[in-house]
Amino acid sequence: MKTTKFLTALATMALLICPSASAQQAWTLQQCLDHAAEHNIQLQKSRISLQEAQEQLQQTKAALFPSLSASVSQSVGYRPFQEAMTVVQNGMATSTNNKVTENGSYGLNANWTVWNGGINQKNIKAQELQTQLTEVQGEQSLNSIQEQIAQLYVQVLYTTEARKVNEKLRETAQQQLDRGRERYKLGDLAKADLAQLEAQLASAEYDVVNAETQIATYKRQLKELLQLGITESFDVAASEMDDSRALEPVPSKADVYNAALNFRPEIRAAQISSDAADLQLNIAKSGYLPTIGLNAGVGTSHYFATGQDAFGEQLKRNLNGSVGLSVSVPIFDNRRNKTAVNRAKLQQTSAKLDLMDKQTTLGSNIENLWLQATSAQQRFQSAQAAVQSQETNYELVNEQFKAGLKNIVDLLQARDNLLQAQQNKLQSKYTTILNTQLLRFYEGGQLTI
């Protein structure tokens, strides 16, 4: 008795410490969106690109300040065949033969571009626009991934509900097969009809397995976007969605488009690119203007050989400094500036066309979502009545089949009609919900399921 209690307690502790393998973490849509925003590799790379752009902006700003550099050089000379030199000093003759000499030089130089047509300042503005563009492109990637997650999440919900429908049909097919076998034993049902009932059950089982495979596929794709490992469990937390969600008002496509023009990152990115093209044209035109620069330097040197002054004394005597002003005026540059201006004009036109194209594409996408939402909502309203009618008809035919008043062909036809009506209802229901949510997302709202 004590052993049994001990084993029971041990098993309970094991279950508490090691959760069951079948237990899975259920994720809401918002949890999926938040996790992907933090861990998705593509989004992490976008953040790295933004940091690189910010570093480049700091370097561009530093071009406004002078540059300062220091230089040191040392050299040793050797003349193996140099003849002796006699030096007379204070009445004494000294003979020297300096085959090995050493010299060095030391300098400190500064350069500053005082004015170059405003190119440095314009480059800073251009890099600021590039940094903004990189940030907006990151937002664009985030939106794209969030839309993919929402679509896959709804697909999981749709397929899960479709599987439940198939499971009910499988149960009914099993009951019909059991009833058919009884009738076959009594000689009231032909063998060919029994084979059709068996085929109906096999088809229903296939539909259930196929739905389960699709659910697993959609969940795998969700895990990929969330950067979850192969061993990590995953399941969606949302249950079946109420039919009333498919009857909610569809946002006006005009209102969504007007809001999206100011909100969507792809439009903002195209506008920034257009502004950057305008600025690049100004930079190109600045190439015709002169450049003024200042430079300054200080340096000294020393030379070591027999009879030379001491190191410190040489550095003192050889110390020199300089300050200079340079002016560069472009006169003939082999058409470089003119070509740069013409190319900048072409890029400016291309950027404006790209902005117009983005606006057209945005309008087309919104109109497509609106058409799908409104048409699916209308189909859903029709499908509701069709499902009720087909359910009533199928129940009636099933009862008549049990009583021997209907044959197997009538039963299978009623089943197919009901299945098609249920599938039409589910598809139109979730299509309406998904596209309505995407329209609100384009309008600046949150994705909610």
Secondary structure as UniProt FT lines:
FT   HELIX           2..17
FT   TURN            21..22
FT   STRAND          26..27
FT   HELIX           29..39
FT   HELIX           41..62
FT   TURN            63..64
FT   STRAND          67..78
FT   TURN            80..81
FT   STRAND          85..89
FT   TURN            90..91
FT   STRAND          92..96
FT   STRAND          100..115
FT   TURN            117..118
FT   HELIX           119..185
FT   TURN            186..187
FT   HELIX           191..226
FT   TURN            230..231
FT   STRAND          235..236
FT   HELIX           243..247
FT   HELIX           253..263
FT   HELIX           265..285
FT   HELIX           286..288
FT   STRAND          291..304
FT   TURN            306..307
FT   HELIX           311..317
FT   STRAND          320..328
FT   TURN            334..335
FT   HELIX           336..402
FT   TURN            403..404
FT   HELIX           408..442
FT   TURN            443..444
//
